[in-house]
């Protein structure tokens, strides 16, 4: 019985080793054919950085996220801001939203409501729901702009219609005066967005 068990283990090990060898051979063949085989996000970081440095807006967004999260590199909000700004200047609405948010909360840059409004507006003009939400919030609170509930509601309704839950929640908890009231289970959105 022991001999049979040992034989099975040797057989499984042999099959496992063949599988590993095959994977290594495939990776080696891919590299010989000019393909880059990536094993982890950490391995991919130099490739993302290179593409970002070459001006790829999506790679710049990824680098901004990487520096903001701090999982692969030490968190650095100033670096995050710099990468997001590169993508934002290329017209990326998600990056424009991130820049607006960073100005609003003073992350990686000095807090500036006017700049937050400027970048949220650029994002919102491209109908990016998070940008519409943030611009609506700025109008609702009068940060960087005159308090304007009509504009706030338009932006928030656009964002809520696109599924932005923060916009739904904000519309559901505000009155025309801007005072917070109890959540009404989505009825507030219907009231405001008719």
C-alpha positions in Angstrom: 0.0 0.0 0.0 2.9 2.4 0.9 4.6 1.6 -2.4 1.4 2.3 -4.3 1.0 5.7 -2.5 4.6 6.7 -3.0 4.2 5.7 -6.7 1.2 8.0 -7.0 3.0 10.9 -5.3 6.0 10.5 -7.7 3.6 10.4 -10.6 1.8 13.5 -9.5 5.1 15.3 -8.9 6.2 14.2 -12.4 3.0 15.6 -13.9 3.3 18.8 -11.9 6.9 19.2 -13.0 6.0 18.7 -16.6 3.3 21.3 -16.2 5.7 23.8 -14.7 8.3 23.0 -17.3 5.7 23.6 -20.0 4.7 26.9 -18.6 8.4 27.9 -18.4 9.0 26.8 -22.0 6.0 28.7 -23.2 7.2 31.9 -21.4 10.7 31.4 -22.8 9.3 30.9 -26.3 7.2 34.0 -25.9 10.2 36.0 -24.9 12.2 34.6 -27.8 9.4 35.7 -30.2 9.6 39.2 -28.8 6.6 38.9 -26.5 6.9 40.2 -22.9 5.6 37.8 -20.3 4.3 39.5 -17.2 3.8 37.6 -14.0 2.5 40.3 -11.6 1.5 43.9 -11.4 4.9 44.7 -9.8 6.5 43.2 -12.9 4.3 45.4 -15.1 5.1 48.6 -13.3 8.2 49.5 -15.5 6.1 48.9 -18.6 3.3 51.2 -17.3 5.8 53.8 -16.4 7.4 53.7 -19.8 4.1 54.1 -21.6 3.1 56.9 -19.2 6.3 58.7 -19.9 5.7 58.3 -23.6 2.4 60.2 -23.1 -0.2 57.4 -23.0 -3.1 58.9 -21.0 -4.4 55.5 -19.7 -1.0 54.6 -18.4 -0.7 58.0 -16.8 -4.0 57.4 -15.1 -2.7 54.0 -13.9 0.5 55.6 -12.5 -1.6 58.2 -10.7 -3.7 55.4 -9.1 -0.6 53.4 -8.2 1.0 56.4 -6.4 -2.4 57.2 -4.7 -2.9 53.6 -3.4 0.7 52.9 -2.3 0.4 49.2 -2.8 3.2 48.8 -5.4 5.2 51.9 -4.5 5.3 54.1 -1.5 2.1 56.3 -1.5 3.0 59.8 -2.8 0.0 62.1 -3.4 2.2 64.7 -5.1 3.4 62.1 -7.7 -0.2 60.9 -8.0 -1.4 64.4 -8.7 1.4 64.9 -11.3 0.5 61.8 -13.2 -3.3 62.6 -13.1 -2.5 66.1 -14.4 -0.6 64.8 -17.4 -3.7 62.6 -18.3 -6.1 65.5 -17.5 -4.3 67.9 -19.8 -4.8 65.3 -22.6 -8.6 65.5 -22.0 -9.1 62.4 -20.0 -12.4 63.0 -18.1 -11.6 60.6 -15.3 -8.2 62.3 -14.7 -9.9 65.7 -14.8 -12.3 64.5 -12.1 -9.4 63.1 -10.0 -7.6 66.5 -10.3 -10.7 68.3 -9.2 -11.1 66.0 -6.3 -7.5 66.4 -5.2 -7.9 70.2 -5.4 -11.1 70.0 -3.4 -9.6 68.0 -0.6 -6.0 69.3 -0.8 -4.5 65.9 -1.6 -1.0 66.2 -3.2 -1.7 69.9 -3.9 -2.8 72.9 -2.0 -6.6 73.1 -1.5 -8.1 75.4 -4.2 -11.9 75.4 -4.8 -11.6 77.5 -8.0 -9.3 74.9 -9.5 -11.6 72.1 -8.3 -14.5 73.8 -10.1 -12.4 74.3 -13.3 -11.4 70.7 -13.6 -14.8 69.3 -12.4 -16.3 71.4 -15.2 -14.0 70.0 -17.8 -14.9 66.5 -16.7 -18.6 67.2 -16.5 -18.6 68.7 -20.1 -17.6 65.3 -21.3 -20.5 63.8 -19.4 -18.3 61.9 -17.0 -20.8 61.1 -14.1 -18.2 61.6 -11.3 -17.3 65.0 -12.7 -21.0 65.9 -13.0 -21.5 64.9 -9.4 -18.5 66.9 -8.1 -19.5 70.0 -10.1 -23.1 69.7 -8.7 -21.7 69.4 -5.2 -19.6 72.5 -5.7 -22.6 74.4 -6.9 -24.7 73.1 -4.0 -22.1 74.2 -1.5 -20.9 77.4 -3.2 -17.3 76.3 -3.4 -15.3 77.9 -6.2 -18.6 79.2 -7.6 -21.7 81.1 -6.5 -24.1 78.8 -4.7 -26.6 77.8 -7.4 -29.1 75.1 -6.7 -30.5 75.1 -10.2 -27.1 74.3 -11.7 -26.4 71.9 -8.9 -29.6 70.0 -9.5 -29.0 69.8 -13.3 -25.5 68.3 -12.7 -26.6 66.0 -9.9 -29.5 64.7 -12.0 -27.2 64.0 -14.9 -24.9 62.1 -12.7 -27.7 60.3 -10.9 -29.2 59.3 -14.3 -25.8 57.7 -15.2 -25.9 55.7 -12.0 -23.7 57.9 -9.7 -24.8 56.8 -6.2 -23.3 59.8 -4.5 -25.4 62.1 -6.7 -28.5 60.0 -5.9 -27.7 60.2 -2.1 -27.1 64.0 -2.3 -30.4 64.6 -4.2 -32.2 62.4 -1.8 -31.0 64.3 1.3 -31.1 68.0 0.4 -33.9 70.6 0.3 -33.8 73.7 -1.8 -32.1 75.6 1.0 -29.3 73.1 1.1 -30.3 71.8 4.5 -29.9 68.1 5.0 -33.1 66.1 5.7 -33.7 62.4 6.2 -33.2 60.1 3.3 -36.4 59.4 1.5 -35.6 56.2 -0.3 -35.0 57.7 -3.7 -38.1 59.9 -3.7 -35.9 63.0 -3.6 -34.3 62.1 -6.9 -37.7 61.9 -8.5 -38.7 65.2 -7.0 -35.6 67.1 -8.2 -35.1 65.5 -11.6 -38.6 65.9 -13.2 
